[in-house]
């Protein structure tokens, strides 16, 4: 779906009007394309005294073929800035953030990437360090609203002992794959495994993996199937009978297979488990993408609109996951990935049912991450904001425009933005990334 405002804003007349009236000025986001390097340019590294991550980060980026610098030459511009803030042990130390970033933001290339690395406050050691580390969240979220030009800012909390488990996260956050992800707080470690399985080919990290994607016939689900296939996975796409033709066409074109059924039927979990066992002997990646909306204000909402939304979006994913785990069909280093929504974080009028279901997905991530802490199966979720799909195309014009503009990018995201984030979760090297809910929303002003 085209964004006419964005097109007009980039014309000479549009630029004059936008600047004169102070209107939103949506940048043209740079997204990853086939054959392009993940990180296109040099990344400048910095650190506080006593930071514990500078060496490991440099080693991991060097091994991935990323050009790394620790000093800036005259006139040099970097595509990324990575700052190790783990040495900030008190309030006075927070000035290190200003000292490093203030002189380096203007030379940052457009579509630049900023990553701040910290220690989870709960693991910071003492009260002063915990307070200072928590302060990093306010810094990164505010800076993300300042950088502009399609640039992004993230905070990654790294548990002690997980210094060498950052490769997949750094490559995702420093690349164009994270174009619509900004202002996020990501946690690496805690109950995860510090050692990630080796990846034979970094361009196809999911080679040999089997991925189940529900709601795969179109929109976000179809994009997830394409991106996971690009990364080497064999996709099993699932959708309802009404979408069978689209589903079959899509999955066959990707070299995958299709399962046509309603996930809310009583025997759906058993049927899905049986098909995965019969065809593939199990599954490596489970993406619970299928979802519906039945919007009405609560006073006017029918019982069916409530129960159907809750069951499709939350009840069925829970039952399917439980069945696959009970039958031990999710293979070692497996991935369970939910699709939540910023509606489940911030709420929306007319969406009490939808927001309830999506908040429940976040709850499922919390609970499963805890119960699977002793295993190498990870559980995470994405929480999309306004994504350009057939669903959002049906929203009334004024509400649609508000949804597009009320974020730091001043535009809607694309299905591929959600898919790229899911592919990062699915990467075998993301074994220490668990229990995260990452918003793919251009840093929406709602639920920040």
MARGULUM-531114 format. One record per residue (C-alpha): residue number from 0; x, y, z. Coordinates in pm, 1 decimal. Layout:
// MARGULUM-531114
[NUM; [X; Y; Z]]
...
***
This chain:
// MARGULUM-531114
[0; [0.0; 0.0; 0.0]]
[1; [153.6; 332.5; -104.6]]
[2; [209.1; 616.8; 138.2]]
[3; [107.4; 924.5; -60.7]]
[4; [209.8; 1167.0; 211.9]]
[5; [562.0; 1024.6; 218.9]]
[6; [585.8; 1055.3; -159.8]]
[7; [465.6; 1416.2; -157.7]]
[8; [690.7; 1507.7; 135.8]]
[9; [993.4; 1414.2; -74.9]]
[10; [905.8; 1645.0; -365.1]]
[11; [1061.8; 1996.2; -373.3]]
[12; [728.8; 2161.4; -294.9]]
[13; [654.0; 1902.5; -27.0]]
[14; [990.6; 1957.3; 140.0]]
[15; [924.2; 2331.8; 154.7]]
[16; [581.1; 2279.5; 312.3]]
[17; [708.8; 2015.8; 558.4]]
[18; [992.4; 2237.1; 681.8]]
[19; [782.6; 2553.4; 689.3]]
[20; [500.3; 2400.2; 891.6]]
[21; [705.7; 2156.5; 1098.0]]
[22; [515.9; 1855.1; 961.7]]
[23; [639.6; 1495.4; 988.6]]
[24; [923.8; 1425.9; 744.8]]
[25; [938.8; 1047.8; 690.1]]
[26; [1280.0; 932.0; 564.2]]
[27; [1311.7; 664.8; 298.5]]
[28; [1425.0; 370.1; 507.5]]
[29; [1711.0; 157.8; 382.6]]
[30; [1629.3; -212.7; 401.2]]
[31; [1853.1; -511.7; 341.6]]
[32; [1865.8; -640.7; -15.0]]
[33; [1995.2; -965.9; -167.1]]
[34; [2371.6; -977.1; -193.0]]
[35; [2425.4; -661.1; 10.7]]
[36; [2672.7; -662.2; 300.5]]
[37; [2505.3; -675.7; 639.0]]
[38; [2700.0; -377.4; 766.4]]
[39; [2789.4; -131.8; 489.9]]
[40; [3063.7; 86.8; 637.1]]
[41; [3277.0; 112.3; 948.2]]
[42; [3154.5; 78.8; 1306.7]]
[43; [3316.1; 292.2; 1576.1]]
[44; [3359.0; 126.3; 1914.7]]
[45; [3389.4; 308.1; 2245.4]]
[46; [3384.4; 212.9; 2611.1]]
[47; [3396.2; 342.3; 2964.5]]
[48; [3681.9; 257.3; 3193.1]]
[49; [3633.6; -96.1; 3330.5]]
[50; [3386.5; -188.3; 3054.8]]
[51; [3389.2; -564.0; 2999.5]]
[52; [3252.7; -586.5; 2645.3]]
[53; [3482.2; -388.0; 2417.2]]
[54; [3723.7; -673.3; 2348.9]]
[55; [3458.0; -942.4; 2291.6]]
[56; [3253.4; -711.0; 2067.6]]
[57; [3552.8; -622.0; 1854.2]]
[58; [3644.8; -988.8; 1818.5]]
[59; [3291.6; -1088.1; 1716.4]]
[60; [3254.9; -807.0; 1463.9]]
[61; [3600.6; -879.6; 1320.8]]
[62; [3506.8; -1246.3; 1280.7]]
[63; [3188.4; -1143.4; 1097.8]]
[64; [3385.1; -930.3; 852.7]]
[65; [3267.6; -594.6; 986.0]]
[66; [3509.5; -302.4; 955.7]]
[67; [3576.7; -182.3; 1310.3]]
[68; [3740.3; 139.4; 1430.9]]
[69; [3831.6; 258.0; 1780.3]]
[70; [3929.5; 610.2; 1671.7]]
[71; [3785.2; 854.2; 1418.6]]
[72; [4008.9; 1005.6; 1152.8]]
[73; [3953.4; 1362.4; 1036.2]]
[74; [3643.0; 1379.7; 816.0]]
[75; [3559.2; 1010.9; 866.8]]
[76; [3194.6; 906.8; 887.6]]
[77; [3078.0; 581.5; 1046.3]]
[78; [2768.3; 376.7; 975.3]]
[79; [2743.4; 262.2; 1336.9]]
[80; [2841.1; 355.7; 1690.6]]
[81; [2870.7; 88.7; 1961.3]]
[82; [2938.7; 201.2; 2317.6]]
[83; [3020.9; -30.7; 2604.7]]
[84; [2857.7; 132.4; 2907.5]]
[85; [2904.4; -164.2; 3141.6]]
[86; [3170.6; 29.7; 3333.2]]
[87; [2921.8; 297.4; 3441.8]]
[88; [2904.3; 227.6; 3813.6]]
[89; [2738.8; 541.5; 3950.4]]
[90; [2540.1; 850.9; 3863.2]]
[91; [2848.8; 1065.0; 3802.5]]
[92; [2975.0; 813.4; 3544.9]]
[93; [2674.0; 875.3; 3319.7]]
[94; [2852.5; 1177.5; 3173.4]]
[95; [3050.6; 926.0; 2967.2]]
[96; [2743.2; 891.5; 2744.1]]
[97; [2749.0; 1261.4; 2656.3]]
[98; [3125.3; 1264.9; 2614.9]]
[99; [3123.9; 978.9; 2364.0]]
[100; [2811.1; 1051.0; 2163.7]]
[101; [2780.1; 1430.4; 2149.9]]
[102; [3074.5; 1488.4; 1912.3]]
[103; [3000.2; 1180.6; 1701.4]]
[104; [2632.7; 1209.9; 1616.0]]
[105; [2656.7; 1470.9; 1339.7]]
[106; [2920.6; 1273.0; 1145.8]]
[107; [2708.1; 955.3; 1176.2]]
[108; [2593.6; 847.4; 832.2]]
[109; [2225.5; 865.0; 742.8]]
[110; [2047.7; 540.8; 832.9]]
[111; [2314.1; 501.7; 1100.1]]
[112; [2299.9; 254.6; 1384.7]]
[113; [2368.4; 323.9; 1752.5]]
[114; [2398.2; 43.1; 2008.1]]
[115; [2460.8; 95.5; 2379.3]]
[116; [2570.1; -209.8; 2577.5]]
[117; [2496.7; -234.8; 2947.2]]
[118; [2461.3; -473.9; 3238.8]]
[119; [2110.0; -567.5; 3358.0]]
[120; [2043.0; -361.7; 3672.6]]
[121; [1965.2; -681.7; 3863.4]]
[122; [2318.0; -806.0; 3788.7]]
[123; [2497.6; -473.5; 3835.6]]
[124; [2641.3; -555.7; 4176.6]]
[125; [2541.4; -266.9; 4401.2]]
[126; [2269.1; -4.1; 4424.7]]
[127; [2469.7; 275.4; 4260.7]]
[128; [2558.2; 64.9; 3959.6]]
[129; [2202.7; -70.4; 3929.0]]
[130; [2056.5; 280.4; 3927.3]]
[131; [2306.1; 404.0; 3669.7]]
[132; [2252.8; 104.3; 3443.4]]
[133; [1875.6; 151.8; 3455.5]]
[134; [1928.7; 512.8; 3349.0]]
[135; [2061.3; 386.2; 3014.7]]
[136; [1704.1; 311.5; 2907.7]]
[137; [1601.4; 676.1; 2926.0]]
[138; [1913.1; 780.2; 2738.3]]
[139; [1870.4; 538.8; 2447.8]]
[140; [1497.6; 593.6; 2406.9]]
[141; [1542.8; 970.6; 2400.7]]
[142; [1839.4; 956.7; 2165.8]]
[143; [1637.6; 736.6; 1931.7]]
[144; [1390.3; 1023.9; 1896.9]]
[145; [1670.2; 1268.3; 1814.9]]
[146; [1889.1; 1094.9; 1557.8]]
[147; [1651.9; 1111.1; 1258.5]]
[148; [1746.8; 1035.6; 895.8]]
[149; [1634.8; 677.4; 934.5]]
[150; [1887.2; 608.0; 1209.5]]
[151; [1811.3; 384.7; 1507.8]]
[152; [1925.6; 350.4; 1869.3]]
[153; [1905.3; 38.0; 2086.8]]
[154; [2011.7; -73.9; 2434.1]]
[155; [2138.8; -427.9; 2485.2]]
[156; [2172.6; -553.8; 2842.4]]
[157; [2431.1; -833.9; 2855.9]]
[158; [2446.5; -1065.0; 3155.8]]
[159; [2794.9; -1135.4; 3294.0]]
[160; [2920.8; -1456.0; 3136.2]]
[161; [2749.2; -1392.0; 2803.5]]
[162; [3005.5; -1154.0; 2655.4]]
[163; [3071.6; -1386.6; 2360.4]]
[164; [2703.8; -1442.7; 2273.2]]
[165; [2639.6; -1114.7; 2092.6]]
[166; [2714.6; -1188.1; 1726.8]]
[167; [2362.5; -1233.6; 1590.1]]
[168; [2223.3; -943.5; 1793.1]]
[169; [2496.9; -699.9; 1690.1]]
[170; [2469.7; -795.3; 1322.6]]
[171; [2091.4; -750.7; 1327.8]]
[172; [2096.6; -416.4; 1508.8]]
[173; [2383.0; -275.6; 1297.6]]
[174; [2226.8; -383.8; 967.8]]
[175; [1945.0; -258.0; 747.8]]
[176; [1743.0; -558.4; 863.9]]
[177; [1647.7; -356.8; 1173.4]]
[178; [1525.9; -54.1; 973.7]]
[179; [1195.0; -23.4; 1163.2]]
[180; [1323.4; -128.2; 1507.7]]
[181; [1434.8; 155.8; 1733.1]]
[182; [1432.4; 258.0; 2097.4]]
[183; [1429.6; -103.9; 2211.4]]
[184; [1578.2; -269.0; 2519.7]]
[185; [1707.5; -618.9; 2448.8]]
[186; [1836.6; -867.8; 2703.0]]
[187; [2101.6; -1127.4; 2627.5]]
[188; [2177.7; -1398.2; 2878.1]]
[189; [2017.3; -1477.4; 3213.5]]
[190; [1890.8; -1830.0; 3149.6]]
[191; [2035.5; -1874.6; 2802.2]]
[192; [2336.0; -2068.3; 2684.2]]
[193; [2659.4; -1867.9; 2644.2]]
[194; [2773.2; -2097.1; 2364.1]]
[195; [2588.0; -2082.9; 2032.8]]
[196; [2607.2; -2363.7; 1775.2]]
[197; [2836.9; -2286.8; 1481.7]]
[198; [2681.6; -2159.4; 1159.3]]
[199; [2833.7; -2310.1; 845.0]]
[200; [2722.8; -2029.8; 612.9]]
[201; [2634.3; -1691.4; 764.7]]
[202; [2417.7; -1606.6; 462.3]]
[203; [2194.7; -1908.7; 530.7]]
[204; [2211.3; -1955.3; 910.6]]
[205; [1887.0; -2157.2; 912.4]]
[206; [2009.9; -2420.5; 668.5]]
[207; [1868.5; -2760.0; 766.4]]
[208; [1604.5; -2606.4; 995.9]]
[209; [1228.2; -2664.1; 967.8]]
[210; [1001.0; -2369.8; 1048.0]]
[211; [625.8; -2378.4; 1113.8]]
[212; [461.1; -2043.7; 1031.7]]
[213; [90.4; -2002.6; 1105.1]]
[214; [-116.7; -1750.0; 910.0]]
[215; [137.3; -1782.3; 626.9]]
[216; [-81.2; -1712.9; 322.3]]
[217; [-30.1; -1336.7; 299.0]]
[218; [86.6; -1018.3; 468.9]]
[219; [323.8; -1058.7; 760.5]]
[220; [298.1; -1438.6; 756.4]]
[221; [396.6; -1463.1; 390.9]]
[222; [689.8; -1226.8; 453.8]]
[223; [805.5; -1441.7; 746.7]]
[224; [795.3; -1750.5; 525.5]]
[225; [999.4; -1576.5; 254.0]]
[226; [1267.0; -1444.4; 489.9]]
[227; [1308.3; -1772.4; 677.5]]
[228; [1338.3; -1951.6; 341.7]]
[229; [1596.9; -1696.8; 228.5]]
[230; [1795.8; -1779.4; 540.9]]
[231; [1790.1; -2150.9; 457.7]]
[232; [1488.0; -2290.7; 643.7]]
[233; [1228.2; -2528.5; 504.1]]
[234; [894.7; -2363.5; 577.4]]
[235; [572.1; -2540.4; 666.7]]
[236; [303.6; -2277.2; 612.3]]
[237; [-34.2; -2307.1; 783.0]]
[238; [-360.1; -2123.6; 722.3]]
[239; [-736.3; -2169.8; 706.3]]
[240; [-925.1; -2321.9; 413.0]]
[241; [-1041.0; -1980.4; 287.8]]
[242; [-676.5; -1888.4; 223.8]]
[243; [-572.9; -2226.9; 81.6]]
[244; [-502.6; -2110.1; -272.7]]
[245; [-275.5; -1825.7; -159.5]]
[246; [-105.9; -2052.1; 92.9]]
[247; [-37.3; -2331.2; -155.5]]
[248; [94.8; -2090.5; -416.7]]
[249; [322.8; -1919.1; -168.1]]
[250; [469.1; -2227.2; 0.3]]
[251; [524.9; -2418.3; -323.7]]
[252; [707.5; -2120.5; -467.6]]
[253; [938.0; -2129.0; -165.7]]
[254; [998.2; -2502.9; -182.6]]
[255; [804.9; -2557.6; 137.5]]
[256; [478.9; -2731.6; 221.4]]
[257; [132.7; -2628.5; 333.3]]
[258; [-105.0; -2735.3; 608.6]]
[259; [-465.1; -2622.6; 566.5]]
[260; [-662.4; -2621.1; 888.6]]
[261; [-826.8; -2404.2; 1152.3]]
[262; [-594.2; -2377.8; 1451.4]]
[263; [-888.2; -2335.9; 1689.4]]
[264; [-1038.9; -2680.9; 1626.8]]
[265; [-1008.8; -2922.8; 1915.9]]
[266; [-771.4; -3159.3; 1736.8]]
[267; [-557.9; -2895.0; 1561.4]]
[268; [-254.9; -2932.3; 1795.3]]
[269; [-248.3; -3308.4; 1746.3]]
[270; [-290.4; -3281.9; 1368.1]]
[271; [-11.7; -3025.2; 1341.4]]
[272; [216.0; -3237.8; 1557.2]]
[273; [141.8; -3545.7; 1348.6]]
[274; [220.2; -3368.8; 1019.8]]
[275; [548.1; -3227.7; 1150.8]]
[276; [651.6; -3564.4; 1289.8]]
[277; [557.9; -3750.4; 971.9]]
[278; [710.7; -3508.7; 721.6]]
[279; [1013.4; -3377.7; 909.8]]
[280; [1061.0; -3574.1; 1230.5]]
[281; [1006.5; -3256.7; 1430.6]]
[282; [1041.2; -2880.4; 1400.6]]
[283; [1308.9; -2624.7; 1484.8]]
[284; [1122.3; -2292.9; 1466.3]]
[285; [758.3; -2229.2; 1558.8]]
[286; [618.1; -1888.3; 1462.8]]
[287; [271.0; -1813.7; 1599.5]]
[288; [168.6; -1546.8; 1350.1]]
[289; [-198.2; -1629.9; 1280.3]]
[290; [-429.0; -1366.0; 1420.4]]
[291; [-758.1; -1186.7; 1372.5]]
[292; [-922.9; -862.2; 1479.2]]
[293; [-1290.8; -820.0; 1568.0]]
[294; [-1299.8; -455.2; 1669.3]]
[295; [-1586.4; -306.6; 1868.9]]
[296; [-1604.1; -101.1; 2182.8]]
[297; [-1662.8; -333.9; 2475.5]]
[298; [-2018.6; -212.6; 2538.2]]
[299; [-2108.4; -323.6; 2183.0]]
[300; [-1894.9; -636.9; 2158.5]]
[301; [-2061.4; -972.7; 2108.3]]
[302; [-1948.8; -1279.8; 2297.2]]
[303; [-1838.7; -1441.0; 1971.7]]
[304; [-1616.8; -1147.5; 1875.9]]
[305; [-1451.7; -1170.5; 2215.3]]
[306; [-1398.4; -1546.9; 2229.6]]
[307; [-1292.0; -1592.4; 1865.7]]
[308; [-1023.7; -1324.1; 1892.6]]
[309; [-887.9; -1461.2; 2218.5]]
[310; [-886.6; -1818.8; 2090.4]]
[311; [-715.2; -1753.3; 1756.3]]
[312; [-456.7; -1510.5; 1889.8]]
[313; [-377.2; -1669.7; 2225.9]]
[314; [-558.3; -1991.1; 2308.0]]
[315; [-454.6; -2182.7; 1996.0]]
[316; [-84.2; -2082.8; 2010.9]]
[317; [-73.6; -2196.5; 2372.6]]
[318; [-233.7; -2533.2; 2294.6]]
[319; [-14.7; -2594.9; 1989.9]]
[320; [301.3; -2510.0; 2180.8]]
[321; [204.1; -2733.8; 2470.9]]
[322; [140.0; -3025.2; 2234.4]]
[323; [468.7; -2985.8; 2047.4]]
[324; [658.3; -2968.8; 2375.5]]
[325; [468.2; -3263.8; 2522.5]]
[326; [557.2; -3476.4; 2220.1]]
[327; [918.9; -3353.5; 2229.1]]
[328; [892.3; -3237.6; 1868.2]]
[329; [1077.3; -2906.6; 1909.4]]
[330; [1435.0; -3003.2; 1841.7]]
[331; [1746.5; -2893.3; 2035.8]]
[332; [1825.4; -2520.7; 2007.5]]
[333; [1464.6; -2471.8; 1900.7]]
[334; [1274.8; -2145.9; 1878.0]]
[335; [922.0; -2048.5; 1982.5]]
[336; [830.7; -1703.1; 1853.0]]
[337; [504.9; -1520.9; 1917.3]]
[338; [356.3; -1224.8; 1734.4]]
[339; [217.2; -981.9; 1991.2]]
[340; [131.9; -616.2; 1919.5]]
[341; [186.5; -272.4; 2066.6]]
[342; [-189.0; -290.0; 2131.9]]
[343; [-103.6; -546.9; 2398.3]]
[344; [133.4; -294.2; 2556.9]]
[345; [-45.8; 38.7; 2514.5]]
[346; [-407.1; -66.3; 2446.6]]
[347; [-637.9; 68.0; 2176.2]]
[348; [-1000.1; 184.7; 2190.3]]
[349; [-1228.1; -73.4; 2032.9]]
[350; [-968.5; -347.3; 2079.1]]
[351; [-1013.7; -477.1; 2431.1]]
[352; [-1034.8; -831.4; 2294.0]]
[353; [-734.0; -794.4; 2063.1]]
[354; [-519.8; -614.0; 2321.8]]
[355; [-607.4; -877.5; 2581.2]]
[356; [-498.6; -1155.1; 2346.7]]
[357; [-173.3; -984.0; 2252.1]]
[358; [-85.5; -901.5; 2613.0]]
[359; [-148.1; -1270.0; 2676.2]]
[360; [110.5; -1356.9; 2409.5]]
[361; [360.3; -1150.3; 2607.4]]
[362; [254.9; -1339.9; 2916.9]]
[363; [310.5; -1667.5; 2732.0]]
[364; [664.5; -1556.7; 2647.4]]
[365; [732.0; -1470.9; 3011.7]]
[366; [593.4; -1799.6; 3141.0]]
[367; [747.9; -2028.9; 2879.6]]
[368; [1087.3; -1859.6; 2909.0]]
[369; [1080.3; -1936.9; 3279.1]]
[370; [959.7; -2295.1; 3242.7]]
[371; [1210.5; -2369.4; 2962.8]]
[372; [1501.3; -2201.0; 3140.9]]
[373; [1682.0; -2530.1; 3183.2]]
[374; [1660.3; -2615.9; 2813.0]]
[375; [1813.9; -2471.6; 2496.0]]
[376; [1472.5; -2380.1; 2351.8]]
[377; [1424.2; -2003.0; 2342.6]]
[378; [1098.0; -1807.8; 2355.6]]
[379; [1061.2; -1449.8; 2230.2]]
[380; [802.7; -1228.7; 2062.4]]
[381; [774.7; -936.2; 1825.8]]
[382; [521.8; -660.9; 1891.5]]
[383; [444.2; -488.8; 1559.8]]
[384; [311.2; -136.6; 1544.6]]
[385; [151.1; 7.7; 1231.6]]
[386; [251.6; -228.7; 950.3]]
[387; [133.8; -171.0; 592.0]]
[388; [-91.8; -470.5; 519.1]]
[389; [-439.3; -537.1; 380.3]]
[390; [-560.8; -517.5; 738.4]]
[391; [-431.8; -164.7; 797.5]]
[392; [-542.1; -56.9; 448.6]]
[393; [-902.0; -99.2; 568.5]]
[394; [-855.6; 145.5; 858.3]]
[395; [-1030.0; 482.2; 804.6]]
[396; [-799.8; 742.6; 646.2]]
[397; [-748.7; 972.3; 946.4]]
[398; [-678.0; 684.0; 1183.7]]
[399; [-446.6; 529.1; 925.5]]
[400; [-249.9; 852.0; 890.7]]
[401; [-223.6; 886.7; 1268.9]]
[402; [-92.3; 531.5; 1292.8]]
[403; [168.3; 602.7; 1028.7]]
[404; [296.9; 930.2; 1169.7]]
[405; [295.6; 863.9; 1544.7]]
[406; [642.4; 712.2; 1557.6]]
[407; [1000.9; 827.8; 1525.6]]
[408; [1013.5; 721.9; 1158.9]]
[409; [685.6; 906.0; 1074.0]]
[410; [570.0; 613.3; 859.8]]
[411; [430.0; 263.7; 870.7]]
[412; [652.7; -39.2; 863.6]]
[413; [650.9; -323.5; 612.1]]
[414; [582.1; -693.1; 671.4]]
[415; [948.5; -766.6; 599.6]]
[416; [1046.1; -559.3; 904.8]]
[417; [861.4; -802.3; 1130.0]]
[418; [1001.0; -1097.9; 937.9]]
[419; [1363.3; -982.7; 974.1]]
[420; [1322.0; -950.9; 1350.6]]
[421; [1179.5; -1302.1; 1368.7]]
[422; [1471.1; -1431.9; 1159.4]]
[423; [1710.8; -1281.3; 1414.4]]
[424; [1530.4; -1464.1; 1696.5]]
[425; [1543.9; -1783.4; 1488.8]]
[426; [1917.7; -1760.5; 1418.1]]
[427; [2107.9; -2045.8; 1590.0]]
[428; [2351.8; -1784.8; 1723.4]]
[429; [2065.8; -1621.9; 1919.4]]
[430; [2070.1; -1898.7; 2180.0]]
[431; [2114.4; -1643.3; 2462.0]]
[432; [1834.1; -1417.8; 2336.1]]
[433; [1527.3; -1528.1; 2528.0]]
[434; [1228.3; -1378.3; 2701.6]]
[435; [1237.7; -1062.9; 2487.4]]
[436; [941.3; -874.3; 2342.1]]
[437; [1081.5; -645.8; 2074.1]]
[438; [855.6; -378.9; 1926.0]]
[439; [876.1; -342.9; 1548.2]]
[440; [706.5; -6.6; 1537.5]]
[441; [954.4; 263.5; 1436.5]]
[442; [957.4; 361.7; 1804.8]]
[443; [588.1; 428.0; 1831.4]]
[444; [485.2; 710.2; 2059.6]]
[445; [227.1; 472.4; 2207.6]]
[446; [338.2; 232.4; 2478.0]]
[447; [693.6; 364.7; 2476.5]]
***
